[in-house]
Amino acid sequence: MAEGLEFEAILDRAKVPTTNIETELKCLIKLWPSMELRNREAKPVDTGICLAFDCSASMLADQKLDTAIESAKMIVDTIPESQKISLVAFQSRIHLLVDNAQASEAEKDTIKQQIEEIRSLAGGSTNMTDGIKEGARALQRGGMDAKVMIVLSDGAADFPETAEKAAVDATNTGIQLFAVGVGDQYEADHLLKLVTPSNGTVFGESEAEKIKSTFSDLIGRIENFVTTNTVLEVTFADEAQAGLAYKTSPEQAFIGNMAPDEERRVRLSVGNVEQDKAYSFLLLAIMPQQDPGQIRVLRACLTYDIPALGVVGQTEELVASIEYTEDRKAAEQINGEVMEVFRRASITQLAERFVEAYKVDEHEQTAKYLKILIRRYDEIGDSAMMNHYEGLLADLQDKGVITNEMINASVVASTVVAGGGELPQVVDDNF
């Protein structure tokens, strides 16, 4: 199909040696809108947007609640009339204040009045788990082509693991989650774990105007959707042992150990694909010793909808294979693009390990990860982030303390890819 998505799989090597040891392979899977879809006149996809709004007691400090409310009202003013909006306020209890209201000019003032009602609900703890569940139910009722939940919070959930499970459950119903951290004390690592399964993004700001700008950027991204319900399923060959997975574009994130099902299949949610972005994942696998010959590593299947064309369940497939060879020199040839992506993507894993070590007061381990991060950013030529981590290491060694603001900045920065999501250069005589 010409007007759809294109994708490719690139292995870090085309040939591996026929030795008596295992070989680790890295497979970069990239996908992007076709030239026809990129050049198609933009038309907003019918989208259900749910704001899952933290109104716990901590939001009353430092005018965080005022800033969040004003930002939410700005979203209402900005989104196209074709969209539906829901609002869930969560603290100890859950309050569904707006349920799939059409964002027409006639309804927007009413919706903004409901947002103001959050002020009277402020207090209590952070029951984010049930907030996400209620938001997911509202989005399912809305029946829109794309479903987006924006979680706004200034802290961590009362029970982070159950909130993360609720986010996974929402992802499995076709919902893409984004998160906005408010103030200095939110926990970026927790919010990142909420949104990563759905291929979402974490934004974190402490200043009111920057938070408003973040929401404006998010709405711009939503208006740029061209495919929805996009899923990448990867089936590993019997010989391949699945390892770690990373999201590598348009933002980075460490997904973790892949757990294939009985059919040796792994499901990765891409969510909603934007017209002007490319998406990619890096998957690691261990291959056993083999005799000379060609062998399949994995089969990838991409499934998606194109609402503007009325297309549902479009599929594309490809296979990635390697050749076992006795030519040791040929087996040493490495794909530079894949290795560069791996160097950058592994930073997200290191940042996660650094934060985990610091939070349990393992300062020796924290220092170890900080030193590795300094070296890694030096290797990729990012002096700003190298200086950032040198400052954190100095704080740890001199004061024994790293501020939460600096930890959050580290987590958010680890997700940023220089030029992330750039579309492939395509030579086409028709354009």
Secondary structure by P-SEA (a helix, b strand, c coil): ccccccccccccccbbbcccbbbbbbbbbbbbbccccccccccccbbbbbbbccccccccccaaaaaaaaaaaaaaacccccbbbbbbbbcccccccccccccccccaaaaaaaaaccccccccccaaaaaaaaaaaaaaaacccbbbbbbbbccccccaaaaaaaaaaaaaabbbbbbbbccccccaaaaaaacccccbbbbbbccaaaaaaaaaaaaaaaaacccccbbbbbbbcccccccbbbbcccbbbbbcccccccccbbbbbbcccccccccbbbbbbbbccccbbbbbcbbbbbbbbbcccccccccccbbbbbbbcccccccccccaaaaaaaaaaaaaaaaaaaaaaaaacaaaaaaaaaaaaaaaaaaaccaaaaaaaaaaaaaaaacccccaaaaaaaaaaaacccccccccccccccc
